[in-house]
Amino acid sequence: MEKINLGKTGIVVSKNGFGALPIQRIGMDEAALLLQKAYKNGINYFDTARMYSDSEEKIGYALKGVRQSIYIATKTEAVTVQKFWDDLYISLEKLQTNYIDIYQFHNPPFCPKPGDGTGIYEAMLEAKEKGLIRHIGITNHRLAVALEIIESGLYETLQFPFSYLATEQDIDLVERCLKADMGFISMKALSGGLIHDAAAAYAFQAQYDVLPIWGIQKEKELNDFLSFQLTPPQMSEEIQSIIKKDREELMADFCRGCGYCMPCPAGISISMCARMSLLLRRAPAADYLTPQWQEKMNKIEDCLHCGHCKSKCPYGLDTPKLLESNWRDYQEILAGKAI
């Protein structure tokens, strides 16, 4: 089983991390079975967040008996000291633990630093001194902020989107992170569900000293990644061909589905509607042509052009324009025309 060393933390874990965002969508006992199966088969890194509704609670319920044998990372969106402590103590309670291995600031629009006026980095240091957390990490979607995070030397891990749709700038970011002896954690290794070939995704990640966290909701998904621990997919001509095809299809301006543009003042489900053209190409179209989906897509006509989504997008997308384009494609599909 391949292991990965998370930089200066000294943490050594299986190269498969368990991303616990999707287990919000399933019941407590079903989630527990998945989490326990993952642990029993060698996965020992579990990533969650305070904002992932009951995800932390499910991890605590399922894995409290093996706490000393696993690593738990969670996150806070706090931008005030009071919110920081509130989030931390709730997370400890939900996770049924007295410490968190890696506590991460959750995609802040800036790099928290001592003396920045917020006090949240100082709170992080105090939590570490008290033994409530063991390592300080951060997640981000913004390249400029991520570069500042690395240069600051204040963080032990960086979690950033990284998949085989990565740009040269993304790959450079990984290399800078590793040179700084920071653990690099790949989020969205399946690019928000747009990448369908798990073997190709794994083979790409295997080329780098990074820890991919796979969002897992179904046992079949877990089984795929567990099988890769025994027989890791190798980069081959076939896999290179899959990656090349996907990059050609998906590397234009596309929505990763991160959801930071939400909620929409007009009630548009932006993170799904802005990807509809791609989803229709990569999944059975009938799944997205139901009356319920037609209603969601037609909400695009209610766009206020307020700029809220565009200003929040960490990738700088012109979201209203992207929504309009997807709505036109959708109407053509409904009319029986090809996209």
Contacts in CASP RR format, 6 or more apart in sequence:
PFRMAT RR
TARGET T0000
AUTHOR 0000-0000-0000
METHOD contacts of the structure
MODEL  1
MEKINLGKTGIVVSKNGFGALPIQRIGMDEAALLLQKAYKNGINYFDTAR
MYSDSEEKIGYALKGVRQSIYIATKTEAVTVQKFWDDLYISLEKLQTNYI
DIYQFHNPPFCPKPGDGTGIYEAMLEAKEKGLIRHIGITNHRLAVALEII
ESGLYETLQFPFSYLATEQDIDLVERCLKADMGFISMKALSGGLIHDAAA
AYAFQAQYDVLPIWGIQKEKELNDFLSFQLTPPQMSEEIQSIIKKDREEL
MADFCRGCGYCMPCPAGISISMCARMSLLLRRAPAADYLTPQWQEKMNKI
EDCLHCGHCKSKCPYGLDTPKLLESNWRDYQEILAGKAI
1 14 0 8 1.000
1 15 0 8 1.000
1 42 0 8 1.000
1 229 0 8 1.000
1 230 0 8 1.000
2 14 0 8 1.000
2 15 0 8 1.000
2 206 0 8 1.000
2 229 0 8 1.000
2 232 0 8 1.000
3 12 0 8 1.000
3 13 0 8 1.000
3 14 0 8 1.000
3 15 0 8 1.000
4 12 0 8 1.000
4 13 0 8 1.000
4 14 0 8 1.000
4 15 0 8 1.000
4 209 0 8 1.000
4 210 0 8 1.000
4 211 0 8 1.000
5 11 0 8 1.000
5 12 0 8 1.000
5 209 0 8 1.000
6 12 0 8 1.000
6 13 0 8 1.000
6 102 0 8 1.000
6 156 0 8 1.000
6 157 0 8 1.000
6 183 0 8 1.000
6 185 0 8 1.000
6 211 0 8 1.000
7 156 0 8 1.000
7 157 0 8 1.000
7 178 0 8 1.000
7 181 0 8 1.000
7 182 0 8 1.000
7 183 0 8 1.000
8 156 0 8 1.000
8 181 0 8 1.000
8 182 0 8 1.000
8 183 0 8 1.000
9 102 0 8 1.000
9 134 0 8 1.000
9 135 0 8 1.000
9 156 0 8 1.000
9 157 0 8 1.000
9 183 0 8 1.000
11 45 0 8 1.000
11 71 0 8 1.000
11 101 0 8 1.000
11 102 0 8 1.000
11 135 0 8 1.000
13 44 0 8 1.000
13 45 0 8 1.000
13 71 0 8 1.000
13 211 0 8 1.000
14 42 0 8 1.000
14 43 0 8 1.000
14 44 0 8 1.000
14 45 0 8 1.000
14 229 0 8 1.000
15 205 0 8 1.000
15 206 0 8 1.000
15 211 0 8 1.000
15 212 0 8 1.000
15 229 0 8 1.000
16 42 0 8 1.000
16 43 0 8 1.000
16 45 0 8 1.000
16 212 0 8 1.000
16 214 0 8 1.000
16 225 0 8 1.000
16 226 0 8 1.000
16 228 0 8 1.000
16 229 0 8 1.000
17 43 0 8 1.000
17 45 0 8 1.000
17 46 0 8 1.000
17 47 0 8 1.000
17 211 0 8 1.000
17 212 0 8 1.000
17 213 0 8 1.000
17 214 0 8 1.000
18 35 0 8 1.000
18 38 0 8 1.000
18 43 0 8 1.000
18 45 0 8 1.000
18 46 0 8 1.000
18 47 0 8 1.000
18 213 0 8 1.000
18 214 0 8 1.000
18 215 0 8 1.000
18 216 0 8 1.000
19 46 0 8 1.000
19 47 0 8 1.000
19 48 0 8 1.000
19 213 0 8 1.000
19 214 0 8 1.000
19 215 0 8 1.000
19 216 0 8 1.000
20 35 0 8 1.000
20 46 0 8 1.000
20 47 0 8 1.000
20 48 0 8 1.000
20 52 0 8 1.000
20 55 0 8 1.000
20 58 0 8 1.000
20 59 0 8 1.000
20 215 0 8 1.000
20 216 0 8 1.000
21 48 0 8 1.000
21 49 0 8 1.000
21 52 0 8 1.000
21 55 0 8 1.000
21 215 0 8 1.000
22 215 0 8 1.000
22 216 0 8 1.000
22 217 0 8 1.000
23 31 0 8 1.000
23 34 0 8 1.000
23 35 0 8 1.000
23 55 0 8 1.000
23 58 0 8 1.000
23 216 0 8 1.000
23 217 0 8 1.000
24 52 0 8 1.000
24 53 0 8 1.000
24 54 0 8 1.000
24 55 0 8 1.000
25 217 0 8 1.000
26 34 0 8 1.000
26 217 0 8 1.000
27 58 0 8 1.000
28 54 0 8 1.000
28 57 0 8 1.000
28 58 0 8 1.000
28 61 0 8 1.000
31 58 0 8 1.000
31 61 0 8 1.000
31 62 0 8 1.000
32 58 0 8 1.000
32 61 0 8 1.000
32 62 0 8 1.000
33 219 0 8 1.000
34 216 0 8 1.000
34 217 0 8 1.000
34 219 0 8 1.000
34 222 0 8 1.000
35 46 0 8 1.000
35 58 0 8 1.000
35 59 0 8 1.000
35 62 0 8 1.000
35 63 0 8 1.000
36 62 0 8 1.000
36 63 0 8 1.000
37 219 0 8 1.000
37 222 0 8 1.000
37 226 0 8 1.000
38 46 0 8 1.000
38 216 0 8 1.000
38 222 0 8 1.000
38 226 0 8 1.000
39 63 0 8 1.000
39 66 0 8 1.000
39 69 0 8 1.000
39 70 0 8 1.000
41 226 0 8 1.000
41 229 0 8 1.000
42 229 0 8 1.000
43 225 0 8 1.000
43 226 0 8 1.000
44 69 0 8 1.000
44 70 0 8 1.000
44 71 0 8 1.000
45 70 0 8 1.000
45 71 0 8 1.000
45 73 0 8 1.000
45 211 0 8 1.000
45 213 0 8 1.000
46 59 0 8 1.000
46 63 0 8 1.000
46 70 0 8 1.000
46 71 0 8 1.000
46 72 0 8 1.000
46 73 0 8 1.000
47 73 0 8 1.000
47 74 0 8 1.000
47 159 0 8 1.000
47 185 0 8 1.000
47 213 0 8 1.000
48 55 0 8 1.000
48 56 0 8 1.000
48 59 0 8 1.000
48 72 0 8 1.000
48 73 0 8 1.000
48 74 0 8 1.000
48 75 0 8 1.000
48 95 0 8 1.000
49 55 0 8 1.000
49 56 0 8 1.000
49 74 0 8 1.000
49 75 0 8 1.000
49 76 0 8 1.000
49 104 0 8 1.000
49 106 0 8 1.000
50 56 0 8 1.000
50 74 0 8 1.000
50 75 0 8 1.000
50 76 0 8 1.000
50 77 0 8 1.000
50 87 0 8 1.000
50 90 0 8 1.000
50 91 0 8 1.000
50 106 0 8 1.000
51 75 0 8 1.000
51 77 0 8 1.000
51 106 0 8 1.000
54 94 0 8 1.000
56 74 0 8 1.000
56 91 0 8 1.000
56 94 0 8 1.000
56 95 0 8 1.000
57 94 0 8 1.000
57 95 0 8 1.000
59 72 0 8 1.000
59 95 0 8 1.000
60 94 0 8 1.000
60 95 0 8 1.000
60 96 0 8 1.000
60 97 0 8 1.000
61 96 0 8 1.000
63 70 0 8 1.000
64 96 0 8 1.000
64 97 0 8 1.000
67 96 0 8 1.000
67 97 0 8 1.000
71 101 0 8 1.000
71 102 0 8 1.000
72 95 0 8 1.000
72 97 0 8 1.000
72 100 0 8 1.000
72 101 0 8 1.000
72 102 0 8 1.000
73 100 0 8 1.000
73 101 0 8 1.000
73 102 0 8 1.000
73 103 0 8 1.000
73 104 0 8 1.000
73 157 0 8 1.000
73 185 0 8 1.000
74 91 0 8 1.000
74 95 0 8 1.000
74 100 0 8 1.000
74 103 0 8 1.000
74 104 0 8 1.000
75 103 0 8 1.000
75 104 0 8 1.000
75 105 0 8 1.000
75 106 0 8 1.000
75 139 0 8 1.000
76 83 0 8 1.000
76 84 0 8 1.000
76 87 0 8 1.000
76 88 0 8 1.000
76 91 0 8 1.000
76 103 0 8 1.000
76 104 0 8 1.000
76 105 0 8 1.000
76 106 0 8 1.000
77 83 0 8 1.000
77 87 0 8 1.000
77 106 0 8 1.000
77 107 0 8 1.000
77 108 0 8 1.000
78 84 0 8 1.000
78 86 0 8 1.000
78 87 0 8 1.000
78 105 0 8 1.000
78 120 0 8 1.000
79 108 0 8 1.000
79 118 0 8 1.000
79 120 0 8 1.000
80 118 0 8 1.000
80 120 0 8 1.000
81 118 0 8 1.000
81 119 0 8 1.000
81 120 0 8 1.000
81 122 0 8 1.000
81 123 0 8 1.000
84 120 0 8 1.000
84 123 0 8 1.000
84 124 0 8 1.000
84 127 0 8 1.000
85 123 0 8 1.000
88 100 0 8 1.000
88 103 0 8 1.000
88 127 0 8 1.000
88 132 0 8 1.000
88 133 0 8 1.000
91 100 0 8 1.000
92 98 0 8 1.000
92 99 0 8 1.000
92 100 0 8 1.000
92 132 0 8 1.000
98 132 0 8 1.000
99 131 0 8 1.000
99 132 0 8 1.000
99 133 0 8 1.000
99 134 0 8 1.000
100 132 0 8 1.000
100 133 0 8 1.000
100 134 0 8 1.000
101 133 0 8 1.000
101 134 0 8 1.000
101 135 0 8 1.000
102 133 0 8 1.000
102 134 0 8 1.000
102 135 0 8 1.000
102 136 0 8 1.000
102 137 0 8 1.000
102 156 0 8 1.000
102 157 0 8 1.000
103 124 0 8 1.000
103 127 0 8 1.000
103 133 0 8 1.000
103 135 0 8 1.000
103 136 0 8 1.000
103 137 0 8 1.000
104 136 0 8 1.000
104 137 0 8 1.000
104 138 0 8 1.000
104 139 0 8 1.000
104 157 0 8 1.000
104 159 0 8 1.000
105 112 0 8 1.000
105 120 0 8 1.000
105 124 0 8 1.000
105 137 0 8 1.000
105 138 0 8 1.000
105 139 0 8 1.000
106 139 0 8 1.000
107 139 0 8 1.000
107 140 0 8 1.000
107 141 0 8 1.000
107 260 0 8 1.000
107 314 0 8 1.000
108 138 0 8 1.000
108 140 0 8 1.000
108 145 0 8 1.000
109 142 0 8 1.000
109 145 0 8 1.000
110 116 0 8 1.000
110 145 0 8 1.000
111 138 0 8 1.000
111 145 0 8 1.000
111 148 0 8 1.000
111 149 0 8 1.000
111 152 0 8 1.000
111 154 0 8 1.000
112 118 0 8 1.000
112 119 0 8 1.000
112 120 0 8 1.000
112 121 0 8 1.000
112 124 0 8 1.000
112 138 0 8 1.000
112 154 0 8 1.000
113 121 0 8 1.000
113 152 0 8 1.000
113 154 0 8 1.000
114 121 0 8 1.000
114 122 0 8 1.000
114 125 0 8 1.000
114 154 0 8 1.000
115 121 0 8 1.000
115 122 0 8 1.000
121 154 0 8 1.000
124 133 0 8 1.000
124 136 0 8 1.000
125 136 0 8 1.000
127 133 0 8 1.000
128 134 0 8 1.000
128 135 0 8 1.000
128 136 0 8 1.000
135 156 0 8 1.000
135 157 0 8 1.000
136 154 0 8 1.000
136 155 0 8 1.000
136 156 0 8 1.000
137 155 0 8 1.000
137 156 0 8 1.000
137 157 0 8 1.000
137 158 0 8 1.000
137 159 0 8 1.000
138 149 0 8 1.000
138 155 0 8 1.000
138 157 0 8 1.000
138 158 0 8 1.000
138 159 0 8 1.000
139 158 0 8 1.000
139 159 0 8 1.000
139 160 0 8 1.000
139 185 0 8 1.000
139 187 0 8 1.000
140 146 0 8 1.000
140 149 0 8 1.000
140 158 0 8 1.000
140 159 0 8 1.000
140 160 0 8 1.000
140 314 0 8 1.000
141 160 0 8 1.000
141 161 0 8 1.000
141 258 0 8 1.000
141 260 0 8 1.000
141 314 0 8 1.000
141 315 0 8 1.000
142 314 0 8 1.000
143 169 0 8 1.000
143 170 0 8 1.000
143 173 0 8 1.000
146 158 0 8 1.000
146 160 0 8 1.000
146 173 0 8 1.000
147 173 0 8 1.000
147 176 0 8 1.000
149 155 0 8 1.000
149 158 0 8 1.000
150 158 0 8 1.000
150 173 0 8 1.000
150 176 0 8 1.000
150 177 0 8 1.000
150 180 0 8 1.000
150 182 0 8 1.000
153 180 0 8 1.000
153 182 0 8 1.000
155 182 0 8 1.000
156 182 0 8 1.000
156 183 0 8 1.000
157 182 0 8 1.000
157 183 0 8 1.000
157 184 0 8 1.000
157 185 0 8 1.000
158 177 0 8 1.000
158 182 0 8 1.000
158 183 0 8 1.000
158 184 0 8 1.000
158 185 0 8 1.000
159 184 0 8 1.000
159 185 0 8 1.000
159 186 0 8 1.000
159 187 0 8 1.000
159 213 0 8 1.000
160 170 0 8 1.000
160 173 0 8 1.000
160 184 0 8 1.000
160 185 0 8 1.000
160 186 0 8 1.000
160 187 0 8 1.000
161 170 0 8 1.000
161 186 0 8 1.000
161 187 0 8 1.000
161 188 0 8 1.000
161 191 0 8 1.000
161 256 0 8 1.000
161 258 0 8 1.000
162 170 0 8 1.000
162 174 0 8 1.000
162 184 0 8 1.000
162 186 0 8 1.000
162 187 0 8 1.000
162 188 0 8 1.000
162 189 0 8 1.000
162 205 0 8 1.000
162 208 0 8 1.000
162 210 0 8 1.000
162 212 0 8 1.000
163 186 0 8 1.000
163 188 0 8 1.000
163 189 0 8 1.000
163 190 0 8 1.000
163 191 0 8 1.000
163 195 0 8 1.000
163 201 0 8 1.000
163 204 0 8 1.000
164 195 0 8 1.000
164 200 0 8 1.000
164 201 0 8 1.000
164 204 0 8 1.000
164 243 0 8 1.000
164 246 0 8 1.000
164 247 0 8 1.000
165 191 0 8 1.000
165 194 0 8 1.000
165 195 0 8 1.000
165 246 0 8 1.000
165 247 0 8 1.000
165 250 0 8 1.000
165 251 0 8 1.000
174 184 0 8 1.000
174 208 0 8 1.000
174 210 0 8 1.000
177 183 0 8 1.000
177 184 0 8 1.000
178 184 0 8 1.000
178 209 0 8 1.000
183 210 0 8 1.000
183 211 0 8 1.000
184 208 0 8 1.000
184 209 0 8 1.000
184 210 0 8 1.000
184 211 0 8 1.000
185 210 0 8 1.000
185 211 0 8 1.000
185 212 0 8 1.000
185 213 0 8 1.000
186 205 0 8 1.000
186 210 0 8 1.000
186 211 0 8 1.000
186 212 0 8 1.000
186 213 0 8 1.000
187 213 0 8 1.000
188 256 0 8 1.000
188 258 0 8 1.000
189 195 0 8 1.000
189 201 0 8 1.000
189 205 0 8 1.000
189 212 0 8 1.000
189 213 0 8 1.000
189 214 0 8 1.000
190 196 0 8 1.000
190 198 0 8 1.000
190 201 0 8 1.000
190 214 0 8 1.000
190 215 0 8 1.000
191 250 0 8 1.000
191 256 0 8 1.000
192 256 0 8 1.000
192 257 0 8 1.000
194 246 0 8 1.000
194 250 0 8 1.000
194 254 0 8 1.000
194 256 0 8 1.000
194 275 0 8 1.000
194 278 0 8 1.000
194 282 0 8 1.000
195 201 0 8 1.000
195 246 0 8 1.000
196 282 0 8 1.000
197 239 0 8 1.000
197 242 0 8 1.000
197 246 0 8 1.000
198 214 0 8 1.000
198 221 0 8 1.000
198 224 0 8 1.000
198 225 0 8 1.000
198 228 0 8 1.000
199 224 0 8 1.000
199 228 0 8 1.000
199 233 0 8 1.000
199 239 0 8 1.000
200 233 0 8 1.000
200 239 0 8 1.000
200 242 0 8 1.000
200 243 0 8 1.000
200 246 0 8 1.000
201 212 0 8 1.000
202 212 0 8 1.000
202 225 0 8 1.000
202 228 0 8 1.000
202 232 0 8 1.000
202 233 0 8 1.000
203 232 0 8 1.000
203 233 0 8 1.000
203 234 0 8 1.000
203 235 0 8 1.000
203 236 0 8 1.000
203 239 0 8 1.000
204 235 0 8 1.000
204 243 0 8 1.000
205 212 0 8 1.000
206 232 0 8 1.000
206 233 0 8 1.000
206 234 0 8 1.000
206 235 0 8 1.000
207 235 0 8 1.000
214 221 0 8 1.000
214 225 0 8 1.000
215 221 0 8 1.000
216 222 0 8 1.000
216 225 0 8 1.000
233 239 0 8 1.000
249 278 0 8 1.000
249 281 0 8 1.000
250 278 0 8 1.000
253 317 0 8 1.000
253 318 0 8 1.000
253 322 0 8 1.000
254 275 0 8 1.000
254 278 0 8 1.000
255 270 0 8 1.000
255 271 0 8 1.000
255 274 0 8 1.000
255 275 0 8 1.000
255 317 0 8 1.000
255 319 0 8 1.000
255 322 0 8 1.000
256 315 0 8 1.000
257 271 0 8 1.000
257 272 0 8 1.000
257 274 0 8 1.000
257 275 0 8 1.000
258 271 0 8 1.000
258 314 0 8 1.000
259 270 0 8 1.000
259 271 0 8 1.000
260 312 0 8 1.000
260 313 0 8 1.000
260 314 0 8 1.000
261 270 0 8 1.000
261 271 0 8 1.000
261 308 0 8 1.000
261 309 0 8 1.000
261 310 0 8 1.000
261 312 0 8 1.000
261 313 0 8 1.000
261 319 0 8 1.000
262 270 0 8 1.000
262 271 0 8 1.000
262 309 0 8 1.000
264 270 0 8 1.000
264 308 0 8 1.000
264 309 0 8 1.000
265 304 0 8 1.000
265 306 0 8 1.000
265 308 0 8 1.000
266 299 0 8 1.000
266 302 0 8 1.000
266 303 0 8 1.000
266 304 0 8 1.000
266 306 0 8 1.000
267 299 0 8 1.000
267 302 0 8 1.000
268 296 0 8 1.000
268 299 0 8 1.000
268 300 0 8 1.000
268 302 0 8 1.000
268 303 0 8 1.000
268 323 0 8 1.000
269 296 0 8 1.000
269 299 0 8 1.000
270 309 0 8 1.000
270 319 0 8 1.000
270 323 0 8 1.000
272 279 0 8 1.000
272 296 0 8 1.000
273 296 0 8 1.000
273 297 0 8 1.000
273 299 0 8 1.000
273 300 0 8 1.000
273 323 0 8 1.000
273 326 0 8 1.000
273 327 0 8 1.000
274 317 0 8 1.000
274 319 0 8 1.000
274 322 0 8 1.000
274 323 0 8 1.000
274 326 0 8 1.000
275 326 0 8 1.000
276 288 0 8 1.000
276 297 0 8 1.000
276 326 0 8 1.000
276 327 0 8 1.000
276 329 0 8 1.000
276 330 0 8 1.000
277 325 0 8 1.000
277 326 0 8 1.000
277 329 0 8 1.000
277 330 0 8 1.000
277 339 0 8 1.000
279 288 0 8 1.000
280 288 0 8 1.000
280 329 0 8 1.000
280 330 0 8 1.000
280 333 0 8 1.000
280 339 0 8 1.000
281 339 0 8 1.000
285 333 0 8 1.000
289 333 0 8 1.000
289 334 0 8 1.000
294 334 0 8 1.000
297 326 0 8 1.000
297 327 0 8 1.000
297 330 0 8 1.000
298 327 0 8 1.000
300 323 0 8 1.000
300 324 0 8 1.000
300 326 0 8 1.000
300 327 0 8 1.000
301 327 0 8 1.000
303 320 0 8 1.000
303 323 0 8 1.000
303 324 0 8 1.000
305 320 0 8 1.000
307 319 0 8 1.000
307 320 0 8 1.000
309 319 0 8 1.000
309 320 0 8 1.000
310 316 0 8 1.000
310 317 0 8 1.000
310 318 0 8 1.000
310 319 0 8 1.000
310 320 0 8 1.000
313 319 0 8 1.000
329 339 0 8 1.000
332 338 0 8 1.000
332 339 0 8 1.000
333 339 0 8 1.000
END
